[in-house]
Amino acid sequence: MEVNHLDPNNLERWERIDGVIYDMTPSPSSEHQRIVGRLYLAIGAYLKGRTCEAFVSPYDVYLDNNENGQYVQPDISVICDPTKIKHKGCYGAPDMVVEVLSPTTGKKDKTVKLRAYKAAGVLEYWIIDPGNQLVEVYDLQGEIPFPIVYGTDDKVVVRIFEDLQINLADIFE
C-alpha cells in the first residue's frame, strides 16, 4: 500500500483510494461544471419517479461500505439500491459513476479510480474528456476490457438503463 503525507484534516476536498489521500483542489472549471450539470439534468429527468437516484459532487461515496476504506467523490453517482443511500452519502458501489477529466485529476480518473470502481462492483463508468469532446464508456462487469469511445455527434445508450440515450451534442454544446 502506498503511503503519502497529506492530512485530510488540512484539505477542503479529498479522496482516499487504496489508503492514499488525494487532494481534489483546485475547484473544477466552469466548462467542467457545465458538462456535469447538463448530464446530471438529463439523467435526473429520466430517473424521476424511479427507484434509482443521481447525485452530483460533492457527494461522499464509501465504496467499501466503510468510512475508513475507499472514499471518493465522483462528479455524478447513480444509485439504484436505496439501502446504500444514507445521510452522509452512498455506502457501497453506485451502479454508475461519471468523472469529467480535469488537468489535475485525469490520470487518477483513468487508472486508480477505474481500478477502484471495477473492484467495488460499479457497473458502468463514464470518463468525459471536455477538451477532446469524447466520452469513454466502460462496462465494468462485462467482458469487454476496454472502453467504447463516443464523440460529440453520438448518442450514448446508458448501459444500466437501455431506454436512456444521451445526446452528446447537448452535453458538449
Wavefront OBJ file of the C-alpha trace (Angstrom):
o trace
v 0.000 0.000 0.000
v 1.356 3.406 -0.974
v 1.711 5.932 1.822
v 1.523 9.673 1.376
v 1.736 12.527 3.796
v -1.408 14.527 3.034
v -3.590 15.103 6.062
v -7.294 15.158 5.119
v -7.913 17.477 8.086
v -5.942 20.134 6.218
v -7.740 19.668 2.889
v -11.042 21.148 1.763
v -11.915 18.263 -0.615
v -10.117 14.929 -0.800
v -10.470 11.258 -1.706
v -8.910 8.080 -0.285
v -8.144 5.196 -2.640
v -6.002 2.226 -1.602
v -5.001 4.131 1.532
v -3.661 7.109 -0.435
v -5.121 10.573 0.188
v -5.683 12.640 -2.979
v -6.189 16.406 -2.823
v -9.110 17.497 -5.024
v -8.207 21.156 -5.343
v -8.405 23.424 -7.214
v -12.150 23.613 -7.798
v -13.465 22.415 -11.172
v -13.598 24.810 -14.143
v -16.792 26.373 -15.469
v -16.653 24.054 -18.505
v -16.336 21.024 -16.226
v -19.327 22.141 -14.168
v -21.402 22.901 -17.294
v -20.874 19.358 -18.578
v -21.621 17.802 -15.187
v -24.769 19.920 -14.841
v -26.116 19.093 -18.301
v -25.531 15.372 -17.887
v -26.943 15.356 -14.360
v -30.112 17.106 -15.591
v -30.545 14.575 -18.429
v -30.075 11.580 -16.134
v -32.159 13.131 -13.349
v -35.091 13.812 -15.685
v -35.042 10.180 -16.792
v -34.908 8.913 -13.194
v -37.874 10.974 -11.988
v -40.376 8.579 -10.419
v -37.953 5.615 -10.498
v -36.121 3.821 -7.713
v -32.659 4.969 -8.803
v -31.281 8.373 -7.804
v -28.495 10.534 -9.214
v -26.204 12.648 -7.056
v -23.733 15.323 -8.114
v -20.391 16.066 -6.440
v -19.553 16.839 -3.775
v -21.291 13.641 -2.670
v -19.468 11.135 -0.493
v -19.211 7.557 -1.754
v -17.767 4.895 0.550
v -17.033 2.146 -1.959
v -16.305 -0.472 0.739
v -19.409 0.424 2.774
v -16.916 1.648 5.391
v -15.962 5.227 6.296
v -12.320 4.201 6.767
v -12.000 2.460 3.386
v -12.179 3.638 -0.213
v -13.696 7.126 -0.211
v -14.422 9.055 -3.426
v -16.485 11.982 -4.680
v -17.460 11.188 -8.288
v -18.827 14.001 -10.435
v -22.076 12.026 -10.826
v -23.185 8.883 -8.982
v -26.269 6.858 -9.906
v -27.502 4.563 -7.147
v -30.328 2.087 -7.662
v -30.256 0.356 -4.270
v -31.967 2.749 -1.842
v -30.426 0.925 1.154
v -26.999 2.291 0.088
v -28.165 5.904 0.413
v -27.533 7.235 3.917
v -27.400 10.678 5.465
v -23.621 11.004 4.890
v -23.601 9.603 1.326
v -23.529 6.290 -0.512
v -22.317 3.194 1.334
v -21.306 0.636 -1.279
v -20.750 0.831 -5.019
v -23.006 3.061 -7.119
v -24.440 1.445 -10.230
v -22.989 4.140 -12.477
v -20.238 6.689 -11.974
v -19.268 9.643 -14.183
v -15.995 11.563 -13.971
v -15.221 14.651 -16.057
v -11.492 14.943 -16.673
v -9.548 17.935 -15.474
v -5.808 18.593 -15.788
v -5.233 17.708 -12.129
v -7.381 14.529 -11.949
v -7.267 12.968 -15.423
v -4.559 10.392 -14.795
v -6.133 9.288 -11.494
v -9.592 9.003 -13.110
v -8.239 6.755 -15.902
v -6.136 4.474 -13.693
v -6.579 4.461 -9.916
v -10.296 5.250 -9.915
v -11.031 2.896 -12.810
v -9.478 0.007 -10.845
v -11.234 1.020 -7.607
v -14.641 1.285 -9.278
v -14.245 -2.081 -11.002
v -13.102 -3.780 -7.775
v -16.001 -2.251 -5.812
v -18.637 -3.512 -8.274
v -19.622 -0.344 -10.141
v -21.461 -1.497 -13.270
v -20.854 1.421 -15.627
v -18.155 4.104 -15.635
v -18.046 7.144 -17.907
v -14.949 9.275 -18.340
v -15.705 12.537 -20.109
v -12.886 14.407 -21.832
v -14.086 18.007 -22.315
v -11.042 19.116 -24.311
v -11.481 16.467 -26.989
v -15.260 16.213 -26.565
v -15.108 12.446 -26.056
v -16.797 10.043 -23.666
v -15.241 6.701 -22.745
v -17.857 4.219 -21.517
v -16.663 1.235 -19.516
v -18.912 -1.772 -18.874
v -17.104 -2.794 -15.687
v -18.997 -6.051 -15.251
v -18.928 -7.027 -18.922
v -16.444 -8.989 -20.943
v -15.076 -6.070 -22.981
v -11.907 -4.915 -21.155
v -11.671 -1.571 -22.923
v -13.988 1.426 -23.250
v -16.237 2.292 -26.133
v -15.396 5.850 -27.160
v -18.069 8.286 -28.333
v -17.752 11.734 -29.886
v -19.871 14.848 -29.830
v -22.072 13.683 -32.741
v -23.022 10.429 -30.999
v -25.909 9.329 -28.831
v -24.857 7.071 -25.986
v -27.135 4.400 -24.571
v -26.723 4.262 -20.819
v -25.992 0.576 -20.297
v -27.764 0.294 -16.950
v -30.919 1.862 -18.490
v -31.213 0.612 -22.054
v -34.033 3.053 -22.850
v -31.973 6.128 -21.873
v -29.908 7.779 -24.598
v -27.716 10.794 -24.001
v -27.151 13.065 -26.989
v -23.561 14.212 -26.549
v -24.112 17.316 -28.705
v -26.416 18.517 -25.889
v -23.763 17.795 -23.260
v -20.849 19.436 -25.105
v -22.768 22.432 -26.604
l 1 2 3 4 5 6 7 8 9 10 11 12 13 14 15 16 17 18 19 20 21 22 23 24 25 26 27 28 29 30 31 32 33 34 35 36 37 38 39 40 41 42 43 44 45 46 47 48 49 50 51 52 53 54 55 56 57 58 59 60 61 62 63 64 65 66 67 68 69 70 71 72 73 74 75 76 77 78 79 80 81 82 83 84 85 86 87 88 89 90 91 92 93 94 95 96 97 98 99 100 101 102 103 104 105 106 107 108 109 110 111 112 113 114 115 116 117 118 119 120 121 122 123 124 125 126 127 128 129 130 131 132 133 134 135 136 137 138 139 140 141 142 143 144 145 146 147 148 149 150 151 152 153 154 155 156 157 158 159 160 161 162 163 164 165 166 167 168 169 170 171 172 173
